[in-house]
Amino acid sequence: MSRLLLTAMFASTTLLAGCNLAPNYARPTGAVPAALPQGGVYPAASTDAPDVSRIGWRAFFTDARLQAVIAAGLDNNRDLRIAAGNVLQARARYRVQRADQLPTIAANGSATFTNSATGAAGSADVEIYSANVGVSNFELDLFGRVRNLSRAALEQYFASEQAQRAARISLIAEIATAWLQLAADRDQLALSRSTLAAFEQTRTLTQAQFRIGVASELAARQADTNYQGALNDIAALETRIAQDRNALDLLVGAPVGDDRLPDGLKEGGATLSSLPAGLSSDILLRRPDVLQAEHQLIAENANIGAARAARFPTISLTAALGTISTALSGLFGGGGWTYSAGPAATLPLFDGGRARSNVRLAEANRQVALASYERTIQVAFREVADALAQRGTIDRQIAAQAQRAQSAQVAARLSDARYRVGVDSFLTALDAQRTAYAAQQQLVTTRLARGANLVELYRALGGGLAETDLPSR
């Protein structure tokens, strides 16, 4: 009869193994438009630009020094080490939870020594030895509670992996941006020093003219104002460059050698000059932060199934198979074989509404996860759209700014020449010098914006992980 009971129990477990009370999961849609913006300020769709997801960071960042700095950052950055530790923790938690789906088999042995009466005045020693292998309180997962908890832990593990990937991409972008910022500040410092030399010449000449009565004190003071302003810019830039290096060292997690630092912004830039445009918004679904949010949503979906299953009966099994003997030497020889089975069922009759509230809590958590997923996609869409908007106009800005700087320099030379022959006033010449200096500073800033925009677009589109070169198309 016991064997028939066990057989029926395992058969019912097999039949109900597919029972799952979690809601059917479907990826949410409609949070963002189907296509990324194009037209107007946005760049035209490119037909020959490579797929961002296929561009490794070594292929995108073309400067060997920047590549070396990024590689060092990926090896040493402490935030990445924390993210890697979080992945290991999530994997261990999943494996702990998954173990509940399988019975824990244990072996044990025991010996009992008793003395019992055999007659009116006699007694005898009785020795009983036993050994058995069995399972204890193994839950038969008829309604999917354990499986859903395991699925939730697995999805949280996947989410932690995507969080690590997102951290890697962000780190690569931050290192590249900091490196480009240092390059731009070094360009600005070189510009300020060369401008200081020009301002110094004008200041020396004007002060000499003031001493002999040819120029006014106003002209001398104005020339000194330009000179002192350039001196201030140099001091501020030297401080900023030191801070840039400190920021880069922190991102990398180790001091960056001088041989890996930029001398200035290169004319051709330190990255690929072209990235695709006119893409479907589906590309955002491949971003690690979006995938992380989706895995968390799936985990909360599974938690609903576990909470629902907790309202149904819990069936557990304790079973053992072993041998028993009155002599240790006969335990595995002439001993008697024994088995036992103890199924148990628990059905909550009254819990004060705890189980029902747990279901509602799980459903509320899923709503939060759904809103978080949709917002993550919307933020990703906005980041890409903003980067595309700047990309669509940045080349025109650079062209205009370069022409402005060139015209300002020519105007400054002409104004100085006209002042020296007495055609223009000294104030006009000084103003032309200041305008030329400001235009050159703005040109460096705009070039930095272009490099940072390409880095941001690369990050926003989900690039930056593979270290291989761009595959052949």
Buried (B, 14 or more C-beta within 10 A) or exposed (E): EEEEEBEEBEEEBEEBEEBBBBEEEEEEEEBBEEEBBBEEEBBEBEEEBBBBBEBBBBBBBBBEBBBBBBBBBBEBBEBBEEBBEBBEEBBEBBEEBBEBEEBEEEEEEEEEEEEEEEEEEEEEEEEEBBBBEBBBEBBBBBBBBBBBBBBBBBBBBBBBBBBBBBBBBBBBBBBBBBBBBBBBBBBBBBBBEEBBEBBBEBBEBBBEBBEEEEBEEEBBEBBBBBBEBBBEBBEBBEEBBEEBBEBBBBBBBEEBEEEBBBEBBEEEBBBBEEBBBBBEBEBBBEBBBBBBBBBBBBBBBBBBBBBBBBBBEBBBBBBBEBBBBEEEEBBEEEBEEEEEBEEEEEEEEEEEEEBBEBBEEBBEBBEEBBBBBBEBBEBBBEBBBBBBBBBBBBEEBBEEBBEBBBEBBEBBBBBBEBBEEEEBEBEBBBBBBBBBBEBBBBBBEBBBBBBBBBBBBBBBBBBBBBEEEBEEE
